[in-house]
Amino acid sequence: MPRNPSTRRERDSLGPVLVPRCALYGAQTQRAVENYPISGRRAAPALIAAYGWLKACMAEANGGLGLLPRTTARAIARAAREVAEHQLDQHFVVDAFQAGAGVSFHMNVNEVIANRAAELLGGRRGAYDVVHPNDHVNLGQSTNDTFPSALRIALRMEFDPLLAAVERAGDAFRAKARQFAGIVKSGRTHLQDAVPLWLSEELGAYGAALAACHRELAQAADELLELGLGGSAAGTGLNANRRATALALRELSKHTGHRWRTAPDLFQAMQSQQPVARASSAMRNLALELIRISNDLRLLASGPMTGLAEIELPALQPGSSIMPGKVNPVMPEMLAMVSFQVVGNDVAAALAVQAGQLELNVMMPAMALATLDSATILASALDAFTNRCVKGIQANAKRCRAYADATLALATGLNPHIGYTRTAKLVQESLRTGRPLVELALEQRLLPAAQLRRILDPERAAGMKPATRSSRIPNRQA
């Protein structure tokens, strides 16, 4: 190979490789860069951080047990912490679409930590006599147990802001429900007029739906705490030290604030990625609810002159390049599009999860890309939606009341008194003539006047006011 001052020459088991002189990564990473110029997308920051903490804790454990020289272990741990703290992100250059199992990214991690640790000990980049990527940084480990462990660590850590964002959104809807507790409106089923209800109950139900999503996400998050670290290449634990693994998990728990535990069956933890599938599906289910809620808000705010216009969303930006004064429901639109992406990511993750064969699922890089992307964009989108949309919702009480008075479904309350058939004829006549139900019912003397007015009163039809049945608006749920 010709000499180039901007490169250094390294060698791996396949032969010599030219690596950028300034790079902390080495030969195997460089091969991956050349082999996989696929998407331009690199590992998620959360995955880089998770791998950094994992390697730091393993180095500390190996040093504490005398499996590594203490000076070497301390240097590796310090370099790995720099990785975890995103000080070296520019050196993680492997494309998100890469070789199976994440071998390329794992070696990217090992090489960066080895070269940085060597520098800390006075060595130079690319000379692995001081700190070796495989013999020292990867001591007692394998891609096959560290990559799925790092993925679960990263995903669990990303669930923290996601869970908080879901809770804040639910709280915001419940606050709006309390604010609008006295506003009656027409319900709608099949997008047709239905019986009256309280606006607070409609919005409160969105909060309840998000609380249910929160519970599902929290359960999935707990399952991610089981790690297959220590399983080594196939689950047998070959070359791994159980005491080192236990110490590393203990240290990892201190650093991250979560109580990581060894999976009951290391073979199963390597073969099956069910916890990742459950986490992905929980995010998909949240996305489906958010699509539904976003569409509802767009319908309720439609208009302002020719739509429902029962609520008003905050005006955030001009809505048209040609129609002056037009304002669009941009935050629900954004949230729906993010949710579409999450549903697509779940399909990709599900296909990757089912693709495991025998002792290993090699499609983990695709799982990492899909699930970590979903967690990140959901949390950010939800907070933007909550702060810039939900908190600013205003109710058009006059329009709500007008629809509540006009809905022909008010006649439903007459069924027990005059029967379904006679009630249906009354509704049809009101629809045909345009005359109000109350007027026709009084004219036909179907019931005493006071009783008719009571039955056909929208507030009575909607039931007790929410202030007197606060249990219908869920309290804050963790």
N, C-alpha and C positions, 0 to 999 in steps of 0.2 A: 504493500500500500504506500502511495506517495505521502511524504510528510507535509503537514499543513499546520501552521502555527496556531490556528484556531481550534485544532482537534488534538486529542490524545488517543493513543492506541491501547485498547484493552483486548482481553481474550476471554472467551467463554468456552464451553465444551464443544462448540461447533467451529471455533477458530477465531481469528482476529476481527475486531470491530473498531471503527473510528467513532469516537464519542466527542461531542463538543467539550472543549477544554474547561469551560466555565461550569459545566453541568455537575450536579451532585449525583445524578444517576449514572448508570454504567452500561455495560455491553448488552445485557438482556433487555433493558429498557429501550436502548437504541434500536435493537432489532424489532421490538414491538412498534416503535414509531414508524419504522420503515415498512413493516408488514401491514399495519392497520391505519392508513390515512383515510378513515371512513367518514366520520361525522364532524370532526372538529370539537366534539363535546368531550370533556374530560371527567374524571371522577368527581362526584359530588363532594363539596367541602366537608359534609358530615362524615362521609366514608373515610376521607383522609384523616380527619381528627380521630375517628374511632380506631383506625389502625395505629395511629400514633400512640394513643393511650394504651392499646393492647400491647404494643411492642415495648413501651416504657415499663409497664408492669411486669411483663415477662423478663425483661432484663434485670429489674430489681430483684425479682424472685430468684432468678438463676445466679445472680451475684450473691444474694444472701445465703444460698445453699452451697456456695462454693463451686458451682458448675461453670461459672465464668470468673476470671480474675476480677477483683472488685473494681479496679481502675477502668477496665474495659466495660464492665457492666454499668458503672456510673456514667461513662461517656455515652454509651448507647442510650441509656435512659434519658440523659439530658438532650441528646439529639432527637430522640423520639418525642419528647415533650415539646420541642420546637416544632415538630411536625403537627402535633395535636393542637398547638396554638396558632397554626397557619402562618408561621414565619417562613416556611419553605415551599409554599404552594406552587410557586413557579416551576419547581423541579418535578412536578407530577404531570407528565406529558403523555401518558398512554391514553389512547382513545377509549371512550366508554364501550365501544364495540370492539372486542379483542378476542384473544384466545379463550377457550373454555375454562371455567372454574375461577378465572381471575388471576391465573399464574403471572401474566405480564404485569398487572398492577401490583400484585404482591411483591414481585421482584423489584419493581420501581420503588416500593416502600423500603425494602431491605437495602437496596443500593444507596438510596439517599441517606438513610440513617447510618449505614456503614461509613460512607465517605465523610459525612458531617462529624461522626464520632471520631474518625481518624484525624480530622483536622483539629478537634479539641485536644487530642493527645499528641499533636505535633506532627502528624503524618500528612501525606498529600493525597489528593483525589486520584482515584484509579489504582492506587497501590494497596492491595487488600491484605498485606502482610500484618498490618496493625489491627484492623477490624475487618472481618470478612462478612459479606452479606449473608451467606448460608451458614457458615460454621459458628458465627457469633450472634448476629442479629436474629437469625432464624433458629437458634438452638432449641431443640425439643418441639419444633413447630412444623406445620405443613400448610401449604395453601388451602388444603382441603378442610382443615379445621379452623384456620384463622380467618379466611375470607367469609364463610357464613357467620362466624362469630362477630367479625367487624361489621358486617351488614346488619345484624340484629342490634348491635350496640348503636350504630348510626341511626337506624330507624327508630329505636326506642328513644334516643335523645331528641330526634326530630318530632316525636309525638308530644313532647312537653309543650312546645309553643302551639302545636295544633290543638291539643286538648284545651289549653287556655283560651285560644281563639274561639273554639266552639262554645265554651262556657260564657265568654263575653257576649257572643251573638245571642245566645239564649237569654241571658240577663237583659239585653237591650230589648228584645221582643216582649219579655215579661213587663219591663218598665213601660213600654208603649201600651200594653194591655191595661195596666193600672191607670194610665193617663186617659185612655179612651173608654173608661168603664161605663159611662152612661149613654153611649151612642148606639142606637138601634139601627139596623140595616136589613136589607133583604139578603137571604142566603141564595146560593145558586148551585144547582146540581145539573149535570149535563150541559152546563153553560146556559141553563134556563132558570127562570125565576123559581125560587123555592121559599120555604117558610122563613120568617124573620129570625134574626139572631143578633147578638151584641158584637160590635166590632172588636171589643176587647177579647172575646172568646176566639174569634178568628185569628187574631195576632198571637194570643196566648198559646194557641195550638201549635204555632210555629216554634215557640219556645219549648213546648213539650217534645216536639219532634227532635229538636236539637239535643235536648237532654237525653233522649233515647239513643241518639247517635253517640253522645259522649260516653254513655255506659258501654256501648259496644266497642268503642275505641279503647277505653280504659282496660277492658278485658283482653283485647288483642295486645295491648302494650305490655301487660303482665306476662303473657306467653313469650314475648321477645326476650325476657330476662334469662331464659334457659339457653345456655351456650354449650356448644360441642367442643370447646377448647380442650385440648388434651387428647383428642381422638387421633391426632396425627394423620397419616395418609389414608387410612381406611376404617378408622374407628377402633383399631386395636390398641392404640396408644404407643406404637413402636417408636422408640427413641424419645418419648415424652416422659417427663417426671411428674408424677401425681402431686407431690408436695409443691413443686414449682407452680403447677396449674392452680392449685388451691390458694397459694400465696398471691398469685397474680390476680385472681378473681377478687380476693380480699382487698388488694390495693386498688383495683379498678373500681370497686364499690366506693372506696373513700374518695377517689378523684371525681367520680361522676354523680354521686349522690343516689345511685340506684343499686339495689341488692342483687347482683348477678349470681347465678347459681349454675352448677354443672348439670347438664341434661341427664335425666335418669338412664338413658340409653344412648351412648355415644354413636353407635352404629345408626340408630334412627335419626339422630341429630344431623348426621352427614348425608344420609340417603334422602331424607324428607325435609322439605322446607315449608311445612304446613304453617308454622307461625308467621312466615312472611306472607303466605297466601291469605291468612286471616286478617293480618294488618291491612293488606291491600284491599280486601273485600270490605272491611269496615270503612275505609276511606271512600270506596266506590259507593257504599250505601249512604254515606254522608253526602257525597256528590249528587246522588239521585234526589235526596231530600232538598238540597240547595237549588237544584234545577227547578223542582216543583215550586218551591217558595219564591224563587226569582220570577218565574212565570206568573204566579199569582199577583205579586206586587206590580208587575207590568200591566196586568189586566186591571187591577184595582185603581191604578194611577192613569189609565188610558184616558185620552182626551187632549186638552182639558174641556173642549166644548162638545165633542162628538163621541166621547167614550164614557166609561163608568165614572171616572173622576171622584171616587169615594175617598181617596187619599191623595196626598200630594207628596212627591219625593223631592229632596233637595235639588235645586238647579245648580249643576256643577260646571256645565260648559254649553256653548251654543250647539244646537243639534242638527244644523243643516247648513250646507254651503250655498243653498239657493233659497230656502224658505226662512225669511227673517223672523226672529223671535221664537223659533221652534226649540224646545228643550226635550231631550230624550232621557229615558231611564237608564243611564249609562252604567251605574254600578250593578244593578241586577243583570244587565247584559254581560258585563265583564265576568261576574260570578258564574253565570251559566256557561260561558265559554271555558273558563277554568275547569268547571265541573265536567264538561265534555272531555277535556284532556285527561282528567283523572279516571273517567270511565274507560277511555282508551288505554291508559297506562295499566289499569287492572287487567284488561284482556292480555296485554303483553306479559304481565307478571304471572297470570294464571297459566298461560302457555309455557312459560319458563319453568314454573313449579312442577307441572305435570311431566316435564321432559327428563326427569331424573332417571338414571339407569343404574341398576345394581348398587354399588357402594357409594355413588356420588352423583349429584346433580351438577353438571358443568355449566348450566345456563345462568349462574348466579350474577354475572355482570349485568345481564338484562334485567334481572330482578332489582338489582341495586339502582340502575338508571330509572326504572319505572316508579318504584315505590318511594324513593327519596325525592324524586321530582314531585310526585303527588303530595307528599307531606309538606314540602316547602311552599308550593304554590297555593295549596289549600289554606294554610295558615295565613299567608300574606293576603290572599284575596278576601278571606273572611274578615280579617281585621279592617281592611279598607272598606268593605261592604258595611260592616257594623258602624264604623266611625263616620263614614261619609254618606250613608244612606239611612240605615235603620234608626239611628238616633235622631235624625232630622225629619222623620215622617210626620206629616200633619194630616189631620182628619178633616174632611168636609162634612160636618155633622148635618148640615142642611140637605145636601145631596143624599146622604145615607138615609135620612128620615123620609125623604120623598120617595125613594125606592122602596123603603119598608112599607109605606102607606099604599104604594101602587101595586105591590106584588099580589097576583091573583092566588098565590099559594096560601094567603091568609085564610081562604075558605076552608082549608084543611081542618080548622077547629070546629067547623059545622058538622063534620062527618058523624060524630057520636049522637048528634041531636036530630038531624034530618036525613042522614044516610048519604052514602057515597054518590048514588045516582042523581038525587036531587041537587046535591052540591055541585056535581059536574055540570049539570044543566045551567045552574046559576053562573058558574065561571064562564061557560061558553057564551051566555047572553051578555055578560059584562065585556068579554073580549069582542063580541060582534058589535055591540052598541057603543062601547067606550064609556059606559056609565059605571061609576064606582060600585063595588060589591055591596057596601053598606046601604047605599041608596036603593039598589034593587031588592036587597033582602028586606029592608023596611017596607018597601012598597008591596012586596008579596006577603008580608006579615008571617014570615017563616017562624019567627020566635018573638017574644016580647022585645021591645025596642032597647031597653037597658041591657038585656042579655046579649042581644046581637052586637051592640057597640062594645061590650066587654070582650066577647069572643073574637071580634074582628079588630081589636086593638093590637097593633104590632108589638108593643112592649109586653103586653100580657102573653102574646103568642111566643115571644122570645124567652119567656120564663122569668124567674127572679133576676133582678139586676145583679151583675157580677159582684158588687160590693157586699151583697148578702150571701154569696156562696163563693168565697175566695178560693176554696179548694179546687174550683174549676180552672183557676189560673195557677199552674204549678209554681211552687217555690223554687228558689235557687237550688240546683242539684250539682253536686261535685261529680 
